[in-house]
Amino acid sequence: MIRVESELYSYVKLHLQNATPCFYDISTNTYRRISDAWIGPLTGPQAMLAPPVTPREGWVRFMPNRSRVLLALERIRLKAEHQMLFDAVDRLQRLMLSIREHHFPLEDSKGVRISLVPSDMAIGASVMLGENDVVISASSDWSRKNPAAIAALKQQQKFRLVVICYDIIPLIFPQFFPSQDIESFRIYWEQMFVGADLVLVNAKCTKDDIENYCRVRNLAFTKIAIAPLGCDLTKVAGENTMQLRPELRAGQYVLFVSTIEPRKNHQLLLSVWRELMEDGLIERTGFKLVFVGRRGWMNEAVQSQLDGNLFADTLLYLEHVNDEELSILYANAAFCVYPSLYEGFGLPVVEAFTRGKAVICSTGGSLGEIFEGVMPCIDPLDKSAWRRQIASWIECPDYPKEAAAGVSRCFQAKTWPEAISNIITLTLSSV
């Protein structure tokens, strides 16, 4: 589950006694309860939901054979009644994946095992909905849903539907995404924009994008309201003195937290960093550039540079980082950067602010709307301006410190409980 779903469940569990956590089952076109045995793990870091077993158009048929075997083994492991079988299957999965993977994907950076739960094991009885019920869809699993069938179910059962749309970037910048995903994304959201009772977005920019998109296509879009995301980064005790990775020194690295994909604009930073190396600034100051985030899609050009050791030891890429280490990395960074070409919200910028860090930010999408006037916001295509700003902050450490000191006066992030409370309030007042 994504963070919003987890926070939504935690909030309604405390404040709404009649709320029911559900999962949309595409094989039966019904909303089904998440079983009591799995709701806790699935809303935390201990488990994640596997793809449906019988989705529309036989999705499992297109899974790589290795993934299907992994899922079949995971089913055996989770049902094992004896520890010996449980451990044996775990070892077999690790052996199978070690052939092609440097990191076991079903394990966090501390070595804690993550369960990959088959959807048919995690979901239970169908939920009968009626005109007094409201379904809040906070997930980003549009590829696992049948929008036409949901619309028919809604018409039949008369429930009200609220969907959270984080952005429509695949529709306005399709070049950043695999072509096979764009059409299913379009079909789903066009149905939701027309058929849902309320669409919640995280920034005015996304609201404007949806309205403009629908007007151009003569779609009679539904009500849209703005509900910013929350941000809670728990401070780690003693994090400012905790030992960093040996490759890093406190206050001498620039941090960028993001999935590696074209839209995030890693290439701009790589080009800027290469020029700063050629100027001798990086060698004189001992600064490093740190990328944190999983490998995404269409990232071959950037990934080849990261894997090719083109930046000697001045660039560090960390793919698997847990919350504790991320907190330490934020705390000890000189400053952060976020050059994304377009964003629906830009949560990593808010996370950096909550860590007391200054951020050089792009103007792409909602970033300029939310952060301009708080931090330097630069056109994501203006490499020269990015180079000047980064060089200035490296050469004069007081600049980012002064910028960070002013954040609390100019920007106040919502906590997750505040954000979810706002979502519930908007939902109940609008539908």
N, C-alpha and C positions, 0 to 999 in steps of 0.2 A: 504494500500500500504506500501511496505517496504521503508526504508529511501532513498535508491538509486533512486527508481521510483519518489519519491516526489522531490528530488533534481534535477533529470533529467528534470522533467516537469518545475520546476521553472527556470532552466537555459535556456531551449529551448524557453520558453515563451518570454524571454528577447532578445535572440540572434538569433533565427531561426524562422522567421515569417511563414514559410510554414510547420512547424511541427504540427502534429495532435496527441493528446493523444488518444490512442485506448485501447480496451480490447478484448482479444481473446475469442470469444463465441463458446464454444465447441458444443453447440446444433445445430449451423448452419455452423460451420467450416469457420467462417469469422472473420476478424478484424472489430470491430465496434467502432464508436466514443463514447467517454464518454460524457454524456450530459453536457451542459454548467452549468446546475443547480447544478451538483454534482462534477464537476472537482475540484473546490476550496476546499470543505470539504474533499473530498477523498484524496487530496494531503497534507492535514494537519491533526491535531489530532482530528477533530470533527466528523469524519465518517470513517467507514471501510466497505469493500465490503463483502456481505454475499456469501455463496456458490451458484453456478448457480442453477437455478430451474430445468433445464432439462439436466444435464450433462450426459456424456457417462456412460453407464451401470447403469443409474438410481441412482446416488449417494445419492439423497435425501431420497431414500427408506431406506438407512442405518443410517440416522440421528436418534438419540434418539427422541422419541415422544415429549419430553419436548422442544427440540431444534426446532422442526418443528412448534410447537405451538408458541414459542417465535418469530420465523421468520414471521409467519402469523400475529401475533399481531403487529410486527414492521411495516409491510406493511400497516396495518390499521392506525397506529399512524402517519406515514410519509405522508399519503394521507389525513389525517383528515383536514377538512376545519374549524372546530370550536375548540377553545382552550379547551372547556370542554371535548370533546372526546379525544383530544390529551393527556390531563392530566390523564383522566380515564384509558386509555390504558397503560400509563407509570406506574400508580399505580398497575395495574393488573400484569404487567411484574415483577415489584419489589416483589410483594407478591408471585408470582409463584416461583421466584428464591430464595427467602429468606428461603424457606423450606430446601434447601440443600446447599446454598452458604453463606459464611460469608461476602463476598464482592460482590456488584452488578457489574457484569462484563462489563456492558455498561455504565460505569461511571469512570472518572479518580479519582485520589486521592484527587482532589479539589472539587469533587462532580459535575463536568461538564458532562452533558449527551453526550454520543457518539452514533451516529446513525449507526445502522446495516442495510446497504442499500441493498435490493435485487438486484441482478445483472441486472435483466430485467428492473428495474426502472432506473438504472444508465447509461445504454448504449443505444445508438440511432442507426442511420442508418449505414449500412455496408460501409466500405471504399474500394473503388476499387483501387487496387494497380497495379503498372506497373513496367517496367524495370528501371525506373528512381527513384524508391522509395526504401528506406531502412527502415526496421523494426528493432528497437532496443528493444530486450526483456530483461528487467532488473529485472523481477520479479522472485520469487522462487515458483511460483504456478504450478510446473510441474504436480501435481496431477489433475489439472483442464484443462489439454491440451491433445490433440490427436496428437502425433508427426507424425504419418504416414499421417494423414489428412493435417497437416501443410506442410509436404513435398510435397504432391500432389498439394496443393494450390500454393505453391511457384513455382513449375514447371509450373503450368498453367498460373499464373499471372506474372512470371518472376521477382518478386521483390527480393531484396537481404536481407538476414537475419543475424543480429548480436545478439548473445546471451551472457549474462554475467553469468559465472559459478563461484559461490563463493567457492565451494569445491566439491569433489566427495567422501566425507568421508563415506556415506552409502554404496559405492561400495567397499571400501578398508577396512572398519571396520564395517561390517554389524551387529556385535554383539551389537552395541550401539543404534540400531534403531528397531522399531517394524517391524516384518517380512513382514507385509502386505504392507508396504511402499516401501520396497527395490526394488521389481520387477518393479513397475511403475516408480520409479526413474531411474532404469537401462534402461528401454525401451526408456524413454524420452531422456536421455542424450546420449545414443549410437546413436540415430537418429540425435541429434543436432551436435555431434562431427563429423559426416560424412556429414550431409546435410547443415549445416549453412555455411555462407560465412566467418564468423569470430567468434571465441570464445574469449571473454575477461575474464581474471582472475585477481585476486588481488595480487598474489604473484608467484614467480618462483616455489615454492613448488607445487602449484596447477597445474601449467603448466606441470611440470615433472610428477605429478601423472596422469594427463590425457594422456600424451604421452605414459607413461609406460603401462597404462591400455589398451590403443588402440593397442599398439604393441603386447601385449600378446594375444589379441583377433583378430589380423589381421584386424583391422579396419583402413581404410585409412582416418585418421583424417584431419580436415581442418586446416586453419591457426589459430594460438593461439598467443595472445599478452597480455602483462601485463599492467593492469591499477589499481594502488592502490586506495583504498577507501579514502574518505575525512573524515574530522573530524572538526566539529565546535561546541564547547560547549560555549554557551553564558555565560559570567561571570555575576553572580547575584550581584547586588549592595549590598555591605556590608555583603557578604555571610560569611566572616570569623568571623563576630561577631553575625550573626543571631543565634537564639536559636536552638540548636539541640534537638532531641527527649530527653526527660528527662532521658532515660536509658543510654545515651552516654555522654562522656566528650571529648572535643577537644583534639586531639593528643594521645588518649588512646584507639584506636581501629584499627583493621586490616580489610580492606574492600575487598570483593570479589563480583564483579558484573557479574552475569551470570545466564542464565536459569538453572534450576535444572534438569540435565539429566546425564546419566552415563559418557559420554565423558568429561564432564567438571571437573570431578574428585573431587567433593565435599568430597567424602569419605576420601581422603588423608588428607584434612585439618581437618576433624573431628577427625581422628586418631591422628594427630599431636597435635591438641588442647587438646585432652584428656590426652596425655602424659605430655604436658606442665602444665596442671592442677595438675596432680599427682606429678610433680616436685615442685609444689608450686609457679612457676613463675607467673602464672596468678593472683593468690591471692596477691602476693607481689606487683605487678605492677598495678593491677586494670584494666588490658587490657581486651578488648572484641573482639570477632570475629563477623563481620557483613556480612551476606549474603543478597544480593539484586538481585531479579530476579523472574520471574514467574515460576510456577511449570511446568515442561516439561513432559517427558515420561519415563517409566521404572525407576522411582525414588523412589520406595516404601521403600527401605532400608534406604536411606538418609532421606526421609520424615518422617519416623517413629522416627528417632533420633531427628529430629527438633521438632516434635510434642510431643515427650516423655519427654521433660524437663530434658534430661540427662546431660546437661551442666550448670544447675542452671541458673544464670542470666549472664553468661559470653558469651553467644551466642545469637545474635538477628537476626531473619529472617524477612526481609521486602519484601513482595510479590508485593505490589502495591505502587510504588514510582514515582512521576512525575519528570519532568526535573529539576524543581527548587530544590526539596529536594535532588535529586541525586547530583546536583551541590554542595549543602551544605555538603552532606556526603563525597564527594571527597575532598572538601576543608579542612575538619577537621579531616580526617583520618591521622593516623601516617604514614601509607604506604598501598599499595595494593598488592594483590596476584592474580596470574592467573595460576593455576596448570593444565590446560586442557591437556588431553592426545593427542589431535591432533586438529589443527586449520587451516583454510584456510587463515585467516588474523589476527584475534585477535584484533578487534576494541576496546574493553574495555581497552586494554593496552595503545593504542594510546590516548584514552580519559583520562586515568589517567595521562599520560604525559602532556597533554594540561592543566591539572589542577595543574601541578607542583608537581606531586606525584611520588615517586619511586615505582617500582613494582618488586616483586620477581616473575619471569616468568618461565614457563616450556620451554622445548626444543621441544615440540610436534608440528609436521607439520611445518608451516611457522614461528612459533614464534621464533625459534632459528635463522632462516634466517634473520628476520627483526630486532630482538632486542638484539641478542648476541653482547656483547661488549658495549652495552648501559646500560644494567641492569643485575643482576645475573640471569642466565638461568640454570635451574636445570632439570635433568631427572625427568619426572612426576611420575616415579615409585620408585624413590629413597627417601623413607620417611625419612630416617635418615638425608639426606642432607637438605631436606625441614625443618625438625625440627631444625637443627643447625642454618640455615639462619634466620628463623623466630625468634628464641630465641635471636639470636645476635642483630637483629634490634629492638626487644622489649627492651632488656637490655641496648642498647646503642642508644638512639634516634638520635644522631648525624650521625650515619651511613646512615640511609635512607635520611636524610636531605642533606648530602653530595652527595649521589647518585642522588637525584632529581636535585640538583644544576647543575650537569653535563649533564642533558638531553638535554638542549638547545644547547650545543656544539656538541652533537653527533647525534641528531635526530631532523628532521624537518618534521612534518606532513603536508600533503596537506590540504588546505581548501576544502570544498565541491565544490565551483565554480571551483577551480583548477582541482579537480578530474574529474568533469563532462566535463570540457573543454578538458581534456586529452582523455576521452572516445569518445567525438565527433571527435576530431582530428584523433585518431586511426581508428575510423569508416570510416571517409571520405577518409583517405589515403590508406585504405586497401581494400575497396570494391568498 
